[in-house]
């Protein structure tokens, strides 16, 4: 059974893992698409609790998973 990823799941993931603005989350394209169907316009990224969420365009994230990417600042 595939895990449904919605805004509540993402907020819980962020809180559970004590994530801050120095990371980004990447979702499988189908999970990202389902998340965006609640919105009225097509977007390429979403920001939840100060953390950007993007779609995986390289086939790195499995469906139902959330990948954490570290963001490095100069």
C-alpha positions as CSV (number, residue, x, y, z in Angstrom):
1,X,0.0,0.0,0.0
2,X,1.4,3.4,-1.0
3,X,1.6,6.1,1.7
4,X,-0.5,9.1,1.0
5,X,1.5,12.3,1.5
6,X,-0.6,15.4,2.3
7,X,0.1,18.7,4.1
8,X,-0.6,17.2,7.5
9,X,1.9,14.4,6.7
10,X,4.5,16.9,5.7
11,X,4.0,19.2,8.7
12,X,4.3,16.1,11.0
13,X,7.5,15.0,9.2
14,X,9.0,18.5,9.7
15,X,8.1,18.6,13.4
16,X,9.1,15.0,14.1
17,X,12.5,15.5,12.5
18,X,13.0,19.0,13.9
19,X,13.8,20.3,10.4
20,X,14.7,24.0,9.8
21,X,15.0,26.2,6.8
22,X,18.4,24.7,5.9
23,X,16.8,21.8,4.2
24,X,14.4,21.2,1.3
25,X,12.0,18.3,0.9
26,X,11.7,16.4,-2.4
27,X,8.7,14.2,-3.3
28,X,8.0,11.6,-6.0
29,X,6.2,13.2,-8.9
30,X,2.9,11.4,-8.2
31,X,3.0,12.5,-4.6
32,X,3.8,16.0,-5.5
33,X,1.0,16.1,-8.1
34,X,-1.5,14.8,-5.6
35,X,-0.5,17.4,-3.1
36,X,-0.8,20.2,-5.7
37,X,-4.4,19.1,-6.8
38,X,-5.7,20.8,-3.8
39,X,-4.4,24.1,-5.2
40,X,-5.9,26.0,-8.1
41,X,-2.8,26.8,-10.0
42,X,0.2,24.8,-11.2
43,X,3.3,25.5,-9.2
44,X,6.8,24.1,-9.2
45,X,7.4,24.3,-5.5
46,X,5.6,24.7,-2.2
47,X,6.7,26.2,1.1
48,X,5.5,24.6,4.4
49,X,6.7,25.9,7.8
50,X,9.5,27.8,6.0
51,X,10.7,24.7,4.1
52,X,10.5,24.4,0.4
53,X,9.0,21.3,-1.1
54,X,9.9,20.4,-4.7
55,X,9.2,17.6,-7.2
56,X,11.8,15.0,-8.0
57,X,12.6,15.2,-11.7
58,X,15.5,12.8,-11.6
59,X,13.8,9.5,-10.4
60,X,15.7,9.6,-7.1
61,X,12.7,9.4,-4.7
62,X,10.3,6.4,-4.4
63,X,6.6,7.0,-4.3
64,X,5.4,7.5,-0.7
65,X,8.8,8.7,0.5
66,X,10.0,12.1,1.5
67,X,13.7,13.0,0.7
68,X,15.5,15.6,2.8
69,X,18.0,17.7,0.9
70,X,20.5,19.9,2.7
71,X,20.7,23.5,1.5
72,X,24.1,25.1,1.7
73,X,24.5,28.8,2.0
74,X,27.7,30.7,1.1
